[in-house]
Amino acid sequence: MHSLIQTLPADAATDFSSSALQDWDLATASRLKAVLATVELDRELLGVCVEVLDTYKQTVPPLIDAGELRSSVIHGDLNCSNLLVCAAQGPGASHVSGIIDFSDSCFSYHIFELAICVASFLPESNEPLVESSAIVHGFVSRFPLLAGERDALFILACTRMLMISVLGRSQIKYGGDNEYISCTLPHTDKALATAWQIGKDAFDQAWWV
């Protein structure tokens, strides 16, 4: 997608860069610690959120500063609702035929694309290690990752789920009820707690070994 964006006029490319400053930018997730105090979270989920953000702060900004995360234009919201699938008969015959909704596209870090995708599928998953591995292996078969990007993926996926839980509650609190967010929150909360309990080592083993 990045190569396609390069063919756009210069003012269009600038729009992609400026949109990276939106609330959902994983590059600045540390600021969410202040938001935790403004939303209602049960004690267990709050504890997980604090641990995730502490780990994020120790892991991701140093990788960014060291230049270990490559930048590119990303879709920014790859999830089941934004994928078009061509159904076909036979094992493995169905395939993704298109992507829709580029409203969150921005110039950011390439690994964020995969982290967002993994985070969107985990709440739908009954076997998080197995099903997330299929996504990761498919992605890296087309775009191999650097060591720093592989190291960051787990905490980025957890941080993305945290964003959905925290910013979703904030939107409901200050902007009124949203049926989609209200339905999504319980599944995301559970997936975040489950992934954090399973732990980085287990996911890394499933993804990279």
LUMGUVEX-534281 format. One line per 5 residues: their letters; for each residue x, y, z of N, C-alpha, C, O. Coordinates in nm, 2 decimals. Example, Ala and Ser with C-alpha at 12.3 -4.5 7.8 and 13.67 -1.06 7.14 Angstrom:
BEGIN
AS	1.32 -0.57 0.78 1.23 -0.45 0.78 1.32 -0.33 0.78 1.42 -0.33 0.85; 1.28 -0.22 0.71 1.37 -0.11 0.71 1.29 0.00 0.79 1.34 0.11 0.80 .
This chain:
BEGIN
MHSLI	0.08 -0.12 0.00 0.00 0.00 0.00 0.09 0.13 0.00 0.05 0.23 -0.06; 0.20 0.12 0.07 0.29 0.24 0.08 0.33 0.28 -0.06 0.33 0.40 -0.09; 0.37 0.18 -0.15 0.41 0.22 -0.28 0.30 0.28 -0.36 0.33 0.37 -0.44; 0.18 0.24 -0.34 0.06 0.30 -0.41 0.04 0.45 -0.37 0.01 0.53 -0.45; 0.06 0.47 -0.24 0.04 0.61 -0.19 0.15 0.71 -0.25 0.12 0.82 -0.26 .
QTLPA	0.26 0.65 -0.28 0.37 0.74 -0.34 0.32 0.80 -0.47 0.38 0.90 -0.51; 0.22 0.74 -0.54 0.18 0.79 -0.67 0.08 0.91 -0.65 0.04 0.97 -0.75; 0.03 0.93 -0.52 -0.07 1.04 -0.50 0.00 1.17 -0.50 0.12 1.18 -0.48; -0.08 1.28 -0.52 -0.02 1.42 -0.51 0.04 1.44 -0.38 0.00 1.38 -0.28; 0.13 1.54 -0.37 0.20 1.56 -0.25 0.11 1.60 -0.14 0.13 1.57 -0.02 .
DAATD	0.00 1.68 -0.17 -0.09 1.73 -0.06 -0.17 1.61 0.00 -0.20 1.61 0.11; -0.19 1.51 -0.08 -0.26 1.39 -0.03 -0.18 1.31 0.06 -0.22 1.27 0.16; -0.05 1.30 0.03 0.05 1.23 0.11 0.06 1.29 0.25 0.08 1.23 0.35; 0.05 1.43 0.25 0.06 1.50 0.37 -0.05 1.47 0.46 -0.04 1.46 0.58; -0.17 1.45 0.40 -0.29 1.42 0.48 -0.27 1.29 0.56 -0.31 1.27 0.67 .
FSSSA	-0.20 1.19 0.49 -0.18 1.06 0.56 -0.08 1.08 0.68 -0.10 1.02 0.78; 0.01 1.17 0.66 0.11 1.19 0.77 0.04 1.26 0.89 0.06 1.22 1.01; -0.05 1.36 0.87 -0.11 1.43 0.97 -0.21 1.35 1.05 -0.23 1.37 1.17; -0.27 1.25 0.98 -0.37 1.17 1.05 -0.31 1.08 1.16 -0.38 1.02 1.24; -0.18 1.06 1.15 -0.11 0.97 1.25 -0.12 1.03 1.39 -0.09 0.96 1.49 .
LQDWD	-0.16 1.16 1.41 -0.17 1.22 1.54 -0.30 1.19 1.61 -0.33 1.24 1.72; -0.39 1.11 1.55 -0.52 1.08 1.60 -0.51 1.01 1.73 -0.40 0.95 1.77; -0.62 1.00 1.81 -0.62 0.94 1.94 -0.57 0.79 1.94 -0.52 0.74 2.04; -0.59 0.72 1.83 -0.57 0.58 1.82 -0.43 0.54 1.78 -0.40 0.43 1.74; -0.34 0.64 1.77 -0.20 0.61 1.73 -0.13 0.53 1.83 -0.11 0.58 1.94 .
LATAS	-0.08 0.41 1.79 -0.01 0.33 1.89 0.13 0.39 1.93 0.18 0.35 2.03; 0.18 0.48 1.85 0.31 0.54 1.88 0.31 0.62 2.00 0.41 0.65 2.06; 0.19 0.67 2.04 0.18 0.76 2.16 0.09 0.70 2.26 0.02 0.78 2.33; 0.09 0.57 2.28 -0.01 0.51 2.37 0.02 0.53 2.51 -0.06 0.51 2.60; 0.14 0.58 2.55 0.18 0.60 2.69 0.08 0.70 2.75 0.06 0.70 2.87 .
RLKAV	0.03 0.79 2.67 -0.06 0.90 2.73 -0.19 0.84 2.78 -0.26 0.91 2.86; -0.22 0.71 2.75 -0.34 0.65 2.79 -0.35 0.63 2.94 -0.45 0.60 3.00; -0.23 0.63 3.01 -0.23 0.60 3.15 -0.31 0.71 3.22 -0.37 0.68 3.33; -0.31 0.83 3.17 -0.39 0.94 3.24 -0.54 0.92 3.21 -0.62 0.96 3.29; -0.57 0.85 3.10 -0.71 0.83 3.07 -0.77 0.72 3.16 -0.89 0.72 3.19 .
LATVE	-0.69 0.63 3.22 -0.74 0.52 3.30 -0.82 0.57 3.42 -0.92 0.51 3.46; -0.78 0.68 3.47 -0.85 0.73 3.59 -0.98 0.79 3.56 -1.06 0.82 3.65; -1.01 0.81 3.43 -1.14 0.88 3.40 -1.25 0.78 3.35 -1.36 0.82 3.33; -1.22 0.65 3.35 -1.32 0.55 3.30 -1.33 0.44 3.41 -1.24 0.43 3.49; -1.44 0.37 3.41 -1.47 0.27 3.50 -1.42 0.13 3.45 -1.46 0.08 3.35 .
LDREL	-1.32 0.08 3.53 -1.26 -0.05 3.50 -1.27 -0.14 3.62 -1.24 -0.08 3.73; -1.30 -0.27 3.61 -1.29 -0.35 3.73 -1.14 -0.36 3.78 -1.05 -0.34 3.70; -1.12 -0.40 3.90 -0.99 -0.40 3.96 -0.89 -0.49 3.88 -0.77 -0.45 3.86; -0.94 -0.60 3.83 -0.85 -0.69 3.76 -0.81 -0.63 3.63 -0.69 -0.64 3.59; -0.90 -0.58 3.55 -0.87 -0.52 3.42 -0.79 -0.40 3.44 -0.70 -0.38 3.35 .
LGVCV	-0.81 -0.32 3.54 -0.73 -0.20 3.56 -0.58 -0.24 3.59 -0.49 -0.18 3.53; -0.56 -0.35 3.66 -0.43 -0.40 3.69 -0.36 -0.44 3.56 -0.24 -0.42 3.54; -0.43 -0.51 3.48 -0.37 -0.56 3.35 -0.34 -0.43 3.26 -0.23 -0.43 3.20; -0.42 -0.33 3.26 -0.40 -0.22 3.18 -0.27 -0.14 3.22 -0.19 -0.10 3.14; -0.26 -0.13 3.35 -0.14 -0.06 3.41 -0.01 -0.14 3.37 0.09 -0.08 3.33 .
EVLDT	-0.02 -0.27 3.38 0.10 -0.35 3.35 0.13 -0.35 3.20 0.25 -0.34 3.16; 0.03 -0.35 3.11 0.05 -0.34 2.97 0.11 -0.20 2.93 0.21 -0.20 2.86; 0.06 -0.09 2.99 0.12 0.04 2.96 0.26 0.05 3.01 0.34 0.12 2.94; 0.29 0.00 3.13 0.43 0.00 3.18 0.52 -0.08 3.09 0.63 -0.03 3.06; 0.48 -0.19 3.04 0.56 -0.27 2.95 0.57 -0.21 2.82 0.68 -0.21 2.76 .
YKQTV	0.47 -0.15 2.77 0.47 -0.07 2.64 0.58 0.04 2.65 0.66 0.05 2.56; 0.58 0.12 2.76 0.67 0.23 2.78 0.81 0.18 2.78 0.90 0.25 2.73; 0.84 0.06 2.84 0.97 0.01 2.85 1.02 -0.05 2.71 1.14 -0.06 2.69; 0.92 -0.09 2.63 0.96 -0.16 2.51 0.95 -0.08 2.38 1.05 -0.08 2.30; 0.84 -0.02 2.35 0.81 0.04 2.22 0.89 0.17 2.19 0.95 0.18 2.09 .
PPLID	0.88 0.27 2.28 0.95 0.40 2.25 1.10 0.37 2.23 1.16 0.44 2.14; 1.17 0.29 2.31 1.31 0.26 2.28 1.34 0.20 2.14 1.44 0.24 2.07; 1.25 0.12 2.09 1.26 0.06 1.96 1.24 0.16 1.85 1.31 0.16 1.75; 1.14 0.25 1.87 1.12 0.36 1.78 1.24 0.45 1.77 1.29 0.49 1.67; 1.29 0.49 1.89 1.41 0.58 1.90 1.53 0.52 1.83 1.61 0.59 1.78 .
AGELR	1.54 0.39 1.84 1.66 0.32 1.78 1.64 0.29 1.63 1.73 0.23 1.57; 1.53 0.32 1.58 1.50 0.30 1.44 1.48 0.16 1.40 1.50 0.12 1.29; 1.43 0.08 1.50 1.41 -0.07 1.47 1.27 -0.10 1.42 1.24 -0.22 1.39; 1.19 0.00 1.42 1.05 -0.02 1.36 1.04 0.06 1.23 1.05 0.18 1.23; 1.02 -0.01 1.12 1.01 0.06 0.99 0.88 0.13 0.97 0.78 0.08 1.02 .
SSVIH	0.89 0.24 0.91 0.77 0.32 0.89 0.71 0.30 0.75 0.78 0.27 0.66; 0.58 0.32 0.74 0.51 0.31 0.61 0.37 0.36 0.63 0.32 0.39 0.74; 0.30 0.38 0.52 0.15 0.41 0.53 0.08 0.28 0.56 0.11 0.17 0.50; -0.01 0.29 0.66 -0.08 0.17 0.70 -0.23 0.19 0.69 -0.28 0.31 0.69; -0.31 0.08 0.68 -0.45 0.10 0.67 -0.51 0.15 0.81 -0.59 0.24 0.81 .
GDLNC	-0.46 0.09 0.92 -0.49 0.14 1.05 -0.61 0.08 1.12 -0.63 0.11 1.24; -0.68 0.00 1.05 -0.80 -0.07 1.11 -0.84 -0.20 1.04 -0.95 -0.22 1.01; -0.74 -0.28 1.02 -0.77 -0.41 0.96 -0.84 -0.50 1.06 -0.78 -0.55 1.15; -0.97 -0.53 1.03 -1.05 -0.62 1.12 -1.14 -0.69 1.03 -1.15 -0.66 0.91; -1.22 -0.78 1.09 -1.31 -0.86 1.01 -1.41 -0.78 0.92 -1.44 -0.82 0.81 .
SNLLV	-1.45 -0.67 0.98 -1.55 -0.59 0.91 -1.50 -0.51 0.79 -1.58 -0.47 0.71; -1.37 -0.50 0.78 -1.31 -0.42 0.68 -1.24 -0.51 0.57 -1.17 -0.46 0.48; -1.26 -0.64 0.58 -1.20 -0.73 0.48 -1.31 -0.79 0.39 -1.42 -0.83 0.44; -1.29 -0.80 0.26 -1.38 -0.86 0.17 -1.32 -1.00 0.14 -1.20 -1.01 0.10; -1.40 -1.10 0.16 -1.35 -1.24 0.14 -1.43 -1.30 0.02 -1.55 -1.30 0.01 .
CAAQG	-1.35 -1.36 -0.07 -1.40 -1.44 -0.18 -1.42 -1.58 -0.14 -1.33 -1.65 -0.12; -1.55 -1.62 -0.12 -1.58 -1.76 -0.08 -1.56 -1.85 -0.19 -1.61 -1.83 -0.31; -1.50 -1.97 -0.17 -1.49 -2.07 -0.27 -1.49 -2.21 -0.21 -1.46 -2.22 -0.09; -1.52 -2.31 -0.29 -1.52 -2.44 -0.24 -1.38 -2.50 -0.22 -1.29 -2.47 -0.30; -1.37 -2.59 -0.12 -1.24 -2.66 -0.10 -1.16 -2.59 0.01 -1.16 -2.47 0.03 .
PGASH	-1.07 -2.67 0.08 -0.99 -2.62 0.19 -0.89 -2.51 0.14 -0.82 -2.53 0.04; -0.89 -2.40 0.20 -0.80 -2.29 0.17 -0.83 -2.22 0.04 -0.76 -2.14 0.00; -0.95 -2.25 -0.02 -0.98 -2.18 -0.14 -1.03 -2.04 -0.12 -1.01 -1.96 -0.21; -1.10 -2.02 -0.01 -1.15 -1.88 0.02 -1.03 -1.79 0.04 -0.93 -1.83 0.10; -1.04 -1.66 0.00 -0.92 -1.57 0.02 -0.97 -1.43 0.03 -1.08 -1.40 -0.02 .
VSGII	-0.89 -1.35 0.09 -0.92 -1.20 0.10 -0.91 -1.14 -0.04 -0.81 -1.15 -0.11; -1.02 -1.08 -0.08 -1.02 -1.02 -0.22 -1.01 -0.87 -0.22 -1.00 -0.80 -0.32; -1.03 -0.81 -0.10 -1.03 -0.66 -0.09 -1.03 -0.61 0.05 -1.06 -0.68 0.14; -1.00 -0.48 0.06 -1.00 -0.41 0.19 -1.08 -0.28 0.17 -1.07 -0.21 0.07; -1.16 -0.25 0.27 -1.24 -0.13 0.27 -1.21 -0.04 0.39 -1.14 -0.08 0.48 .
DFSDS	-1.27 0.08 0.39 -1.26 0.18 0.50 -1.12 0.22 0.53 -1.05 0.16 0.62; -1.07 0.32 0.46 -0.94 0.37 0.48 -0.94 0.50 0.56 -0.84 0.58 0.55; -1.04 0.52 0.64 -1.05 0.64 0.72 -0.95 0.66 0.83 -0.92 0.77 0.87; -0.89 0.54 0.87 -0.78 0.55 0.97 -0.64 0.53 0.92 -0.55 0.52 0.99; -0.63 0.54 0.78 -0.50 0.52 0.72 -0.41 0.64 0.76 -0.45 0.75 0.77 .
CFSYH	-0.28 0.61 0.78 -0.19 0.71 0.82 -0.05 0.66 0.80 -0.02 0.54 0.77; 0.05 0.76 0.80 0.19 0.72 0.79 0.23 0.69 0.94 0.24 0.78 1.02; 0.27 0.56 0.96 0.30 0.52 1.09 0.41 0.41 1.09 0.51 0.42 1.01; 0.40 0.31 1.17 0.50 0.20 1.17 0.44 0.07 1.12 0.32 0.04 1.16; 0.51 0.00 1.03 0.45 -0.11 0.96 0.40 -0.22 1.05 0.30 -0.28 1.03 .
IFELA	0.47 -0.24 1.16 0.44 -0.35 1.26 0.30 -0.32 1.32 0.23 -0.41 1.37; 0.26 -0.19 1.33 0.13 -0.15 1.38 0.02 -0.22 1.30 -0.08 -0.26 1.36; 0.04 -0.23 1.17 -0.07 -0.29 1.09 -0.10 -0.43 1.14 -0.21 -0.47 1.15; 0.01 -0.51 1.16 -0.01 -0.65 1.20 -0.07 -0.65 1.34 -0.15 -0.74 1.37; -0.02 -0.57 1.43 -0.06 -0.57 1.57 -0.21 -0.53 1.58 -0.29 -0.60 1.65 .
ICVAS	-0.26 -0.44 1.50 -0.40 -0.40 1.50 -0.48 -0.52 1.45 -0.59 -0.54 1.50; -0.43 -0.59 1.34 -0.50 -0.70 1.29 -0.51 -0.81 1.39 -0.62 -0.87 1.41; -0.41 -0.85 1.45 -0.41 -0.95 1.56 -0.50 -0.91 1.67 -0.58 -1.00 1.71; -0.50 -0.79 1.71 -0.58 -0.74 1.82 -0.73 -0.75 1.79 -0.81 -0.77 1.87; -0.76 -0.73 1.66 -0.90 -0.73 1.62 -0.96 -0.87 1.61 -1.08 -0.89 1.63 .
FLPES	-0.87 -0.97 1.59 -0.92 -1.11 1.57 -0.91 -1.18 1.71 -0.99 -1.28 1.72; -0.83 -1.14 1.80 -0.82 -1.22 1.93 -0.96 -1.22 2.00 -0.99 -1.33 2.06; -1.03 -1.11 2.01 -1.16 -1.12 2.08 -1.26 -1.22 2.01 -1.36 -1.26 2.07; -1.24 -1.26 1.89 -1.32 -1.35 1.81 -1.27 -1.49 1.83 -1.34 -1.59 1.78; -1.16 -1.51 1.89 -1.09 -1.64 1.88 -1.11 -1.73 2.00 -1.12 -1.68 2.12 .
NEPLV	-1.13 -1.86 1.98 -1.14 -1.96 2.08 -1.01 -2.02 2.11 -0.99 -2.08 2.22; -0.91 -2.01 2.01 -0.78 -2.06 2.03 -0.68 -1.95 1.99 -0.63 -1.95 1.88; -0.65 -1.86 2.08 -0.58 -1.74 2.05 -0.44 -1.77 2.00 -0.39 -1.70 1.90; -0.37 -1.87 2.05 -0.23 -1.90 2.00 -0.24 -1.95 1.86 -0.16 -1.90 1.77; -0.33 -2.04 1.83 -0.34 -2.10 1.70 -0.39 -2.01 1.59 -0.33 -1.99 1.49 .
ESSAI	-0.49 -1.94 1.62 -0.55 -1.85 1.52 -0.47 -1.72 1.50 -0.47 -1.68 1.39; -0.41 -1.67 1.60 -0.33 -1.55 1.58 -0.20 -1.59 1.50 -0.15 -1.51 1.42; -0.15 -1.71 1.52 -0.04 -1.76 1.45 -0.07 -1.76 1.30 0.02 -1.73 1.22; -0.19 -1.80 1.26 -0.22 -1.81 1.12 -0.21 -1.67 1.05 -0.16 -1.65 0.94; -0.26 -1.57 1.13 -0.25 -1.43 1.08 -0.10 -1.38 1.07 -0.06 -1.33 0.97 .
VHGFV	-0.03 -1.41 1.17 0.11 -1.37 1.18 0.19 -1.43 1.07 0.27 -1.37 0.99; 0.18 -1.56 1.05 0.25 -1.64 0.95 0.22 -1.59 0.81 0.30 -1.59 0.72; 0.09 -1.56 0.79 0.05 -1.51 0.66 0.11 -1.38 0.63 0.15 -1.35 0.51; 0.11 -1.29 0.73 0.17 -1.16 0.71 0.32 -1.16 0.68 0.36 -1.10 0.58; 0.39 -1.24 0.76 0.54 -1.24 0.74 0.58 -1.32 0.62 0.69 -1.30 0.57 .
SRFPL	0.49 -1.40 0.56 0.52 -1.47 0.44 0.53 -1.37 0.32 0.60 -1.40 0.22; 0.47 -1.26 0.34 0.47 -1.15 0.24 0.56 -1.04 0.28 0.62 -0.97 0.19; 0.58 -1.02 0.41 0.66 -0.90 0.45 0.74 -0.95 0.58 0.69 -0.93 0.69; 0.86 -1.01 0.56 0.94 -1.05 0.68 0.96 -0.94 0.77 0.98 -0.82 0.73; 0.97 -0.97 0.90 0.98 -0.87 1.00 1.13 -0.86 1.06 1.20 -0.97 1.06 .
LAGER	1.17 -0.75 1.11 1.30 -0.73 1.18 1.28 -0.79 1.32 1.17 -0.80 1.37; 1.39 -0.81 1.38 1.39 -0.86 1.52 1.32 -0.77 1.62 1.24 -0.82 1.70; 1.34 -0.64 1.60 1.27 -0.55 1.69 1.12 -0.55 1.67 1.04 -0.53 1.76; 1.08 -0.56 1.55 0.94 -0.57 1.51 0.87 -0.69 1.57 0.76 -0.69 1.62; 0.94 -0.81 1.56 0.89 -0.93 1.62 0.88 -0.92 1.77 0.78 -0.96 1.83 .
DALFI	0.98 -0.85 1.83 0.98 -0.84 1.98 0.86 -0.75 2.02 0.81 -0.77 2.13; 0.82 -0.65 1.94 0.72 -0.56 1.98 0.58 -0.60 1.96 0.49 -0.55 2.01; 0.56 -0.71 1.88 0.43 -0.74 1.83 0.33 -0.77 1.95 0.22 -0.72 1.95; 0.37 -0.85 2.04 0.28 -0.89 2.15 0.23 -0.77 2.23 0.11 -0.76 2.25; 0.32 -0.69 2.27 0.28 -0.57 2.35 0.20 -0.48 2.27 0.11 -0.41 2.33 .
LACTR	0.23 -0.46 2.14 0.15 -0.37 2.06 0.01 -0.43 2.04 -0.09 -0.35 2.05; -0.01 -0.56 2.02 -0.14 -0.61 2.01 -0.22 -0.59 2.14 -0.34 -0.56 2.13; -0.16 -0.62 2.25 -0.22 -0.60 2.38 -0.26 -0.45 2.40 -0.36 -0.42 2.45; -0.17 -0.36 2.36 -0.19 -0.22 2.37 -0.31 -0.17 2.29 -0.39 -0.09 2.33; -0.32 -0.23 2.17 -0.44 -0.20 2.08 -0.57 -0.24 2.15 -0.67 -0.17 2.14 .
MLMIS	-0.57 -0.36 2.21 -0.69 -0.40 2.28 -0.72 -0.31 2.40 -0.84 -0.28 2.42; -0.62 -0.27 2.47 -0.63 -0.18 2.58 -0.70 -0.05 2.53 -0.79 0.01 2.59; -0.65 0.00 2.41 -0.70 0.12 2.35 -0.85 0.11 2.33 -0.93 0.20 2.36; -0.89 0.00 2.28 -1.04 -0.03 2.25 -1.11 -0.02 2.38 -1.22 0.04 2.39; -1.06 -0.09 2.48 -1.13 -0.09 2.61 -1.14 0.04 2.68 -1.25 0.08 2.73 .
VLGRS	-1.03 0.12 2.68 -1.02 0.24 2.75 -1.09 0.36 2.67 -1.17 0.43 2.72; -1.05 0.37 2.54 -1.10 0.48 2.46 -1.25 0.45 2.43 -1.33 0.55 2.41; -1.29 0.33 2.42 -1.43 0.29 2.40 -1.51 0.34 2.51 -1.62 0.40 2.49; -1.47 0.31 2.63 -1.54 0.36 2.75 -1.55 0.51 2.76 -1.65 0.57 2.80; -1.44 0.57 2.72 -1.43 0.72 2.72 -1.53 0.78 2.62 -1.60 0.88 2.65 .
QIKYG	-1.54 0.72 2.51 -1.63 0.77 2.41 -1.78 0.75 2.45 -1.86 0.84 2.43; -1.81 0.64 2.52 -1.94 0.62 2.57 -1.97 0.72 2.68 -2.08 0.78 2.69; -1.87 0.74 2.77 -1.89 0.83 2.88 -1.92 0.98 2.84 -2.00 1.05 2.89; -1.84 1.02 2.74 -1.85 1.16 2.70 -1.92 1.19 2.58 -1.96 1.30 2.55; -1.95 1.08 2.50 -2.02 1.10 2.37 -2.15 1.03 2.36 -2.22 1.04 2.26 .
GDNEY	-2.19 0.96 2.47 -2.32 0.88 2.46 -2.29 0.74 2.42 -2.19 0.70 2.37; -2.39 0.66 2.45 -2.38 0.52 2.42 -2.37 0.49 2.27 -2.42 0.56 2.19; -2.28 0.39 2.24 -2.26 0.34 2.11 -2.28 0.19 2.11 -2.20 0.12 2.17; -2.37 0.15 2.03 -2.41 0.00 2.03 -2.29 -0.08 1.99 -2.27 -0.19 2.05; -2.22 -0.04 1.89 -2.11 -0.12 1.84 -2.00 -0.13 1.95 -1.95 -0.24 1.98 .
ISCTL	-1.96 -0.02 2.01 -1.86 -0.02 2.12 -1.91 -0.10 2.24 -1.83 -0.18 2.29; -2.03 -0.08 2.28 -2.09 -0.15 2.39 -2.08 -0.30 2.37 -2.05 -0.38 2.47; -2.11 -0.35 2.25 -2.11 -0.49 2.22 -1.96 -0.54 2.21 -1.94 -0.66 2.25; -1.87 -0.46 2.17 -1.73 -0.50 2.15 -1.65 -0.51 2.28 -1.57 -0.60 2.30; -1.68 -0.42 2.38 -1.60 -0.41 2.50 -1.59 -0.54 2.58 -1.48 -0.57 2.61 .
PHTDK	-1.70 -0.61 2.61 -1.68 -0.73 2.69 -1.58 -0.83 2.63 -1.50 -0.90 2.70; -1.59 -0.85 2.50 -1.51 -0.95 2.43 -1.36 -0.90 2.42 -1.27 -0.98 2.44; -1.34 -0.77 2.41 -1.21 -0.72 2.40 -1.14 -0.72 2.54 -1.03 -0.76 2.55; -1.22 -0.69 2.65 -1.17 -0.70 2.78 -1.12 -0.84 2.81 -1.01 -0.86 2.87; -1.21 -0.94 2.78 -1.17 -1.08 2.81 -1.05 -1.12 2.73 -0.96 -1.19 2.78 .
ALATA	-1.04 -1.08 2.60 -0.93 -1.12 2.52 -0.80 -1.06 2.57 -0.69 -1.12 2.56; -0.80 -0.93 2.61 -0.69 -0.87 2.67 -0.64 -0.94 2.79 -0.52 -0.97 2.80; -0.73 -0.97 2.88 -0.69 -1.04 3.01 -0.64 -1.18 2.98 -0.54 -1.22 3.04; -0.70 -1.25 2.88 -0.65 -1.38 2.85 -0.52 -1.38 2.78 -0.43 -1.46 2.82; -0.50 -1.29 2.69 -0.36 -1.28 2.62 -0.26 -1.24 2.72 -0.15 -1.30 2.72 .
WQIGK	-0.28 -1.15 2.81 -0.18 -1.11 2.91 -0.15 -1.23 3.01 -0.04 -1.24 3.05; -0.25 -1.31 3.04 -0.23 -1.42 3.13 -0.15 -1.53 3.05 -0.06 -1.59 3.11; -0.18 -1.55 2.93 -0.10 -1.65 2.85 0.05 -1.61 2.84 0.14 -1.68 2.86; 0.07 -1.48 2.81 0.20 -1.42 2.82 0.28 -1.41 2.69 0.25 -1.49 2.59; 0.37 -1.32 2.68 0.45 -1.30 2.56 0.53 -1.42 2.52 0.54 -1.45 2.40 .
DAFDQ	0.59 -1.49 2.61 0.67 -1.61 2.58 0.59 -1.71 2.50 0.64 -1.77 2.40; 0.47 -1.74 2.54 0.39 -1.84 2.47 0.35 -1.79 2.33 0.35 -1.87 2.24; 0.31 -1.67 2.32 0.28 -1.61 2.19 0.40 -1.61 2.10 0.39 -1.64 1.98; 0.52 -1.57 2.15 0.64 -1.57 2.07 0.67 -1.71 2.02 0.72 -1.73 1.91; 0.65 -1.81 2.11 0.68 -1.94 2.07 0.59 -1.99 1.96 0.64 -2.05 1.86 .
AWWV	0.46 -1.95 1.96 0.37 -1.99 1.86 0.40 -1.91 1.73 0.38 -1.97 1.62; 0.44 -1.79 1.74 0.45 -1.70 1.62 0.59 -1.72 1.55 0.59 -1.72 1.43; 0.70 -1.74 1.63 0.83 -1.73 1.57 0.91 -1.85 1.56 1.01 -1.86 1.49; 0.87 -1.96 1.64 0.95 -2.08 1.65 0.89 -2.19 1.55 0.95 -2.30 1.54 .
